[in-house]
């Protein structure tokens, strides 16, 4: 085993023991942790992701060939890991293991899950249920080992199998070492190479006092060559995001590569390359100490292209560097700035299309007066005198859950809050700036979210003491359902709804004429955190009990399935909550904890 991997394994085992003396990880188990840490979380500090990682490991008897399951929130993608802590692995072993995972996936699709262990059933079903119609089937299988496997040879043996799952990623010992080094040594770049351009004189130049740059059209053959040479040697090290697979986008690029190469320049955003220097040399551009900071998806797909169309085409490319020689740290800071800026501009999301709308800009201005920065454009930096920062899509989720009582949509279909005109108007066309009660309500909702986030971090560390395993699962997946129940509490505490009326028809909460006003800022006690904590535990207990009941009756397959739709919330969760509140003891508890929701 390499010194790099050996060192990391030892550190993981030692950290596990120090965090809890009862935890005694084997080297095999530590290898699972390592892959989750570096490949999925991309985090070199194990302490920051320790508890999340432990909850994702399924390795054991009847695990269906699955060692761990990670759900990528940003890309709505499931990553299934199979890690072999062995250097004696053959290509056929890989094929067998991946086939085993695919068989497991098929069993879950057919609801034949009785033969799998409890952890695998919970995590895999939970993850599958989190995929929406838009990203159904977005699953990546990662197979890693310490063997010196020929990746290209192994992939050739997976022909046909690859069609059964969205993505298959293979990593040998060298890949694992490279992954660790890349994250720990972010400054590693390609030392020197060159790119062919379309025409010697076809160069657009720009220069400032400190930096210089050019726009050129780069040959696809040059890009393919760079990928083959340096894919594992620094070509993407300065890219702040790894290549994010997106089947729809990938298929579009592949189709252009197959059938429409002469239009590629018009259909693709191109590349950005950062370097310490570049030199124009006829129809070539020489690059020194460089990395692709934006365009990883394009580069990967060109480099991995297996089709028959070999016709050369050209890609727009921006190349930037410092004018004079500067310190390594200053160079890296500039590179990181370029990487962050260019990556934050895409892919375009529904919320981006609203970023310049009058209502969005007005809301940002309103909140800024109260030292709250509303991020309406990705990459925006908050003003120095702001106390709180929140993204517009997160605020939309909070409002749609608390006010509109739609936690299922908020959680499972966030984009619809911006591309569904009805939803968007319900959230943002509320004249917040012209009515002080609405302004105060928004400020308190944002404060409530901040306080919830603080408790959420504490619960992650202390959940062993605070919750049972089942309750922790409900809490970790149930933020927007809890905020909807906070909205219910707000109505009950202020006499806006009647419990007995809701018992007759829970759907009445959807037609509720919401009354805006300040709430948490009105409470003068010094125990807000404790009351919020008690209220969360009060609702988590109700939710877990109802979920377990429905799971046992085969009405739901996972917590995500339980929380996925607004209908389930209105017809089941509200119903059981209202029934619980009909009991004097439960009602009194709610009134005690819910004081923080009292309007003036």
GIGI-V306949 format. One record per helix or strand of 3 or more residues. SS is the DSSP state (A for helix, B for strand). FROM is the first residue (numbers start at 0). TO is the last residue. Records with the same first field share a line. If there is no record, write none. Layout:
BEGIN
SS->FROM-TO + FROM-TO
END
This chain:
BEGIN
A->2-18 + 26-39 + 45-47 + 49-53 + 90-108 + 117-129 + 132-134 + 150-155 + 161-163 + 172-183 + 219-229 + 246-258 + 260-266 + 295-302 + 327-342 + 349-353 + 357-367 + 391-401 + 406-411 + 415-418 + 420-427 + 435-465 + 468-476 + 478-492 + 498-503 + 505-510 + 519-521 + 527-551 + 558-562 + 565-580 + 583-596
B->67-71 + 76-83 + 138-144 + 166-170 + 189-196 + 203-206 + 210-218 + 270-280 + 283-293 + 313-321 + 371-374 + 387-390
END
